[in-house]
Amino acid sequence: MVIDRHLSVLLLDDERTMRRIVRTQLEQLGFLDFDEANSATEALAKLAKRRYGLIFSDWHMEGISGLDFLWAVRRDPGLQNIPFIMVTGESRPDNVIAAKKAGVSGYLVKPFDAPKLQAKIEMILATRSSPLPGREAVAVSRASDATPDTEAIQLKFRGRFTSS
């Protein structure tokens, strides 16, 4: 699957080290556009100013938890379709069920590596049924990594890297 590496990513974690780890792994995968927030309040303020194509959030944070942040995102009609990956150190079934009920797109248990992160992102983006608001494709072409046996396509979007 071809992933839009120019997808804007919001990283939310109250621990700077964890944000840096996720960001480094995303950079290894070729992602280029990041914003970071150290609290759900800061993340909500960033979401009010800018559209993101993917959100990563820690579960356990001071103040508003990652789960409560997820509920807030899913209740907002302008944000509810953004793919959302919950990152946590716990794999308790109750937590996974609660996150699923809140509308999480994916759940990653720490520690994880770049290949596991890539697989999760690909799975989430492949199963997303509706495009992000304001992100309509301006061009569709055969993906450069497509083979004669596949029909992979590449979408181009308006933004910083296209003029149309």
Buried (B, 14 or more C-beta within 10 A) or exposed (E): EBBBEBBBBBBBBBEEEBBEBBBEBBEEBEBEBBBBBBBBEBBBEBBEEEBBBBBBBBBBBEEBBBBEBBBBBBEEEEBEBBBBBBBBEEEEEEBBEBBEEBBBBBBBBBEBEBEEBBEBBBEBBEEBEEEBEEBEEEEEEEBEEBEEEEEEEBBBBBBEEEEE
